[in-house]
Amino acid sequence: MDDAGTRAHKRLLDRIKVGLANTEQRAALYTGTEGGTEAAEKAYAAFPGKDVLLEDARRIKQLAIDHLDENFEDFIRNAESAGVHVHLASDAASAVQLVLSIIQRAGAKLIVKSKSMTGEELDLRQHLEKAGLDVVETDLGERIVQLAHQRPAHMIAPAIHMTVRQITDLFSKQLGKDIPPSPERITAIARESLRQDFLAADVGITGANFAIAESGAIILVTNEGNGRLVTSLPPITIAVFGYEKIISSMTDALTLLRALVLSGVGKNITSYVTITRGGSKLAKTGLPQEQHFVILDNGRSKMRRDPTFQEALYCLRCGACNDVCPTFRIFGGHVFGHIYTGPIGVPWTEYTSAPDDAGEFAPLCISCGLCQQVCPVSIDIPLLIARVKERYTERHGQLSINRTLSNYESFVKFASTIAPVSNYMLKRQLFRGFLQRTLGLDARRPFPRFTRHTFKKWFRSHEGSGSKHVAYFVDTYADMCEPEIGKAVVGLLELNDCRVSLPKQVGSGMPAFLYGDVKTTTRAARFNVQHLAQAVQNGCEIISSEPTATYCLKELYPRLLGSAEADTVAAHSHDLFDYLLGLHNEGKLKMPNRVMEAAAYHLPCHTRSVYDKSNALDVLWLAGVDVRPVRYNTCCGMAGTFGFKKGLEGYEVSMAVGEKLFDRIKTMNLKLVLTESSVCKMQIEHGTALKVVHPAVALWDLYKSKSRVK
Amino acid sequence: MTSASGCFAWVWLLPGSLDTLFRPRTCCTSASLKAPRNGRHRSSYRVSTQPLILNLTEVGRLQVGAKPVSRLDQEGIISRLSARVNLAGGHFERVRDLKGASSYITKIALARNAKRIVLSGDSLSSELLNQIAQGGLFEVTSYANSSREDFYKALGVAEIGVSSADLAVAETGTLIISTSDESNRLVTALPEVHVAIVPCSALVSSLKEAGPYLSDTIRKRTGAVTVSLISASSRTSDIADIVILGVHGPKELHVLLLEWERQRGF
């Protein structure tokens, strides 16, 4: 890695250190983000037709971006014919200049602003203040970060990282007197002072959630209603927004509005939605208001020309990816973000700021895939982030630890070949200290036990029979670390009349993807798809027992390769339990039926990303096992090889992410934990000291203990 | 153009002024309005041939409901609307007529020790002036009956703002109010209490059904227009994720359903 890269890496580590130590902020962030994710989950559960809505939403945005040129012209024509002054800005500086000249021409002094990410992108408030203007943010959260001289820490909840105490201190300082630490009181104080600003303001500045081509109107979505006062009281209003906000019709807007609000705040609709065009008659003077639209490019058309990054323009700014992101929950947008925060902030920073700004915080993404899963328009954020990382390493080189871990498979193979020597060595603290210093693998992280009696060796001499043909994609862990999983999978499949084959295959390649080495992952993808497609042609369904492997087969490979072959493999690939549930639906499932001790269950992110639920849980319940899911909706923090990296680069972040999960599992007071993922298993065993077992192993052990079969 | 929006286009042509509030049915079907004469339109227009109150919005457009709604359906829509409004922290109340509305407003004004009430410029709100002002308990300022300066002053100090709604959407508990005069919008945005009067003819079941109205209201108007979708009172959760009402605008939202027209056999 070159000097600039090393310096940036150092800066990130410094910020990680400060972030980890700030327990007060971490508590506030976690409450806010987890609350956000849970609210959205609950709202969607109560909303009929989620899938149709979200499919429509993505299609609408896709069409809008495809037809942006036509919509753009219509929008401008319709807005202008209704009396709106439309201005186009190619970059941030010219947008600021435009806004400034409108304000200065009118001789305005006091500006009220409603919250807008585009405004943040332009540093608009800071520029206006520098020009000697009095600018007041009117969204309460944004007002708080303005008083604290900070940036928003979250796409829709700017002050999510601050506690009541900190906010009270801020307002006390501003008023010059002590106020009680009560949110009601602070809000009342803010209401009073902001009301005066609204009434006296010369100019109101807003963003826009949507801009409608058919009518030339813009839509503002708010709960506070500050957007209404910003647009109704001042004699001049200016809306600054990116040109990707233009969509074709009102009907489309209503669909997107539903998706935005459900994902963003977990409600059916916000308190206020304002649709406005042309200057209405002012209450004070009766004269028509002067309305300006400043439409911004600033990297967007470049983004639109890039076939991979184009879909980042679908973003509705709901902030759901911020809420669900495991590392964002620890650090917030000041570390995990540049101006645009959280996962979607990475591709947006790449195009609207300097690409190096994006590459600097992109390593905080640990590729759990949850951001895409919660995204209402299903933007492939994990792939976009991996591409940003890839470009960054092309410019600045790769960290040596990342290079090592990208080639984890040869490392695991070696450890497996020399087992049990490797196991002995990896338990010696002296050797672990050596590994930490030379390779950068944290000495505190236990390695899995390696074995030379691999699953693949066992399978060579295994003879099975059955009428249904399935091919097993085993992945590294179940092969070289815990072959019992592979054997249990084969056992359960054969119990259900499947003939299992083992096509040629390599590991999934996911660890390389995590570090932006997309080429290595693509190589693995090509190899696996080629051989698995052969198996599919021979009439096999593909089964995998590792969630990451299923995620690769069903989600990642088709996107990386874009080939019909990859799509076929994806369509015929199943998580083991998805396949078993399929058999159950046909009434053909055979299951052990015997009482087992109660267990906790943790849902791995990659299973969640593919199926949006746990099939294993369903099968375990079918088998009559008393298994209780842990209340937890993000990554365990291990993220493949991430948790092996030393100190602030991996291990400490990983353990901070997992903290809540460990606590909740421990409070369940159960002795056994079930989860499909090998990395979740390592993390939970390390974090809770409880026994963690793959559900397939649990079920197979039940069967082998001479149970009745139902 | 779909048949529903065709119906809208036609209703659009109706001239609007205060005295058309109780326009008899003959007026609606008068040839001078260039109503399409084919069967399709006539059947989709059935609802407006009933004796009803047409909700006159100040943008000069008559709204007669998106499609014919049977009384049974309407009961379902009302109960869903009521549930939604209450769920969002609002207050839903059925009132018989404008007199009922005014006594409800009087009641809440007295309970809150409110002294000043502003009435939006739409016809229904304007009608309330005499009724509420009668007792002399409050200082009532109506957009229709006062100068711009007086109304602006009243807006700044009023505790209660009263407006009607063009449409009320049951699915989301949303009031849709359009205007091209900010005075009217501020009635719903500045006072701490917003009371919205909803005639039965303004009920629609889903946001999707309201789509053509929203689209047409903006598209077919030349010049300025602002449409507000109001589903709850002003709220924030920006401090520690705790919900606080009334951060900028109304702390309370009251939705009054005007049942009068229904009792007349709607």
Interface residues (C-beta under 8 A of the other chain):
Chain A: A28 T31 G32 G35 S81 A82 G83 T138 D139 L140 G141 I144 A157 P158 A159 I160 M162 T163 V164 I167 P183 E184 I186 T187 A190 R191 L194 R195 F198 L199 I212 E214 S215 A217 N223 E224 G225 N226 R228 L229 T231 S232 L233 S249 M250 T251 L254 R258 N268 I269 T270 S271 Y272 V273 T274 I275 T276 R277 G278 G279 S280 K281 L282 A283 K284 T285 G286 P288 Q289 Q291
Chain B: R84 A88 R148 F151 Y152 L155 G156 E171 T172 G173 T174 T179 S180 D181 E182 S183 R185 L186 A189 L190 L207 K208 A210 G211 P212 L214 S215 I218 R219 R221 T222 G223 A224 V225 T226 V227 S228 L229 I230 S231 A232 S233 S234 R235 T236 S237 D238 I239 A240 D241 I242 I244 G246 V247 H248 G249 P250
